[in-house]
Amino acid sequence: MITFPVARPRRLRRMPALRQMVRETLLTPNDFIYPLFVQHGTGVRQPISSMPGQFRYSVDQLAEEAEAIASLGIPAVILFGIPAEKDPVGVENFAPDGIVQQAIRAIKTAVPQLLVVTDVCLCEYTDHGHCGLLNEHGEILNDETLEILGKVAVSHAEAGADVVAPSGMLDGMVTAIRSALDEQGYVHVPIMSYAVKYASAFYGPFREAAEGAPKFGDRKTHQMDPANVREALREADLDVAEGADFLMVKPALAYLDVIRQVRDRHPELPLVAYNVSGEYAMLKAAAANGWLDEQKVILETLTSIKRAGADLIITYHAKEAAMWLADEA
Ligand code: PBG
């Protein structure tokens, strides 16, 4: 190996153009998927207190928001709905005029080229806040819930969703959704599976925003133990075998090693990382206190997620990051 004084790695860091030329990881707005929260009503643009800069929108606000997102070069949004009423099954989840179904139609009408991904889960729609149907002991009925997930995915596809993203971590959810979609002729609608989703405390702000916190207990019987990574590979393998079109790891920052391992194990599929609400809130809080340089730390964070192996990042930072990237270019 050539060593000092011949080898001088600093030679490649001398000027901005040189550094840019040898940069290994490129972050672009095309990497981002922007989460949107939708609720009933009109003229609603309600700030989410634990996620500064994020809002809950009513459907009439979405055309303008979709245009802003698309004009920044962001290719996709992911929708989360807050229903009018909750019940044990969550019937609005698969209603033709449900909040997400309305939102999909509004966005696809206003900006057809903006891709609409939908979160497919029960927790925002059920009165108990759990990700599945429950038995009399409050335990999730895995197989009985799969049928509902299929109905929800089909209903989103009917409304015009481009991609469906099941987030409930139930066994067999990809198989169930694939067959439900295919039976109804939606063979072309891809499944972005939250394949590796941990039982994480970093979802706190989201649960406030989407009103999806469980009313009792927790999600530890379906979401993964943060201590495990071999299990993550098994989850990813199963979802690939079930026909997932994208894999996802969630959260991102405390799980960069998991992103890397899933990327190496499954080079054949696009890999998505979810930079979750708590990760967003931490940086925003530190920046608001003047403790961190907001722009630099956010772009560095997003770059780290790509460097770990993600192709795409679901992030609340998408709009501001896309703006800063455009300024830099
Ligand atoms: C479940 C879902 C959650 C998030 C996305 N989809 C919450 C949960 O699993 O409790 C969290 C996203 C975030 O924290 O940004 N529908």
Residues whose N, C-alpha, C, O or C-beta is under 5 A from the ligand:
A	BS01	PBG	C121 C123 S167 F202 Y203 F206 V276 S277 G278
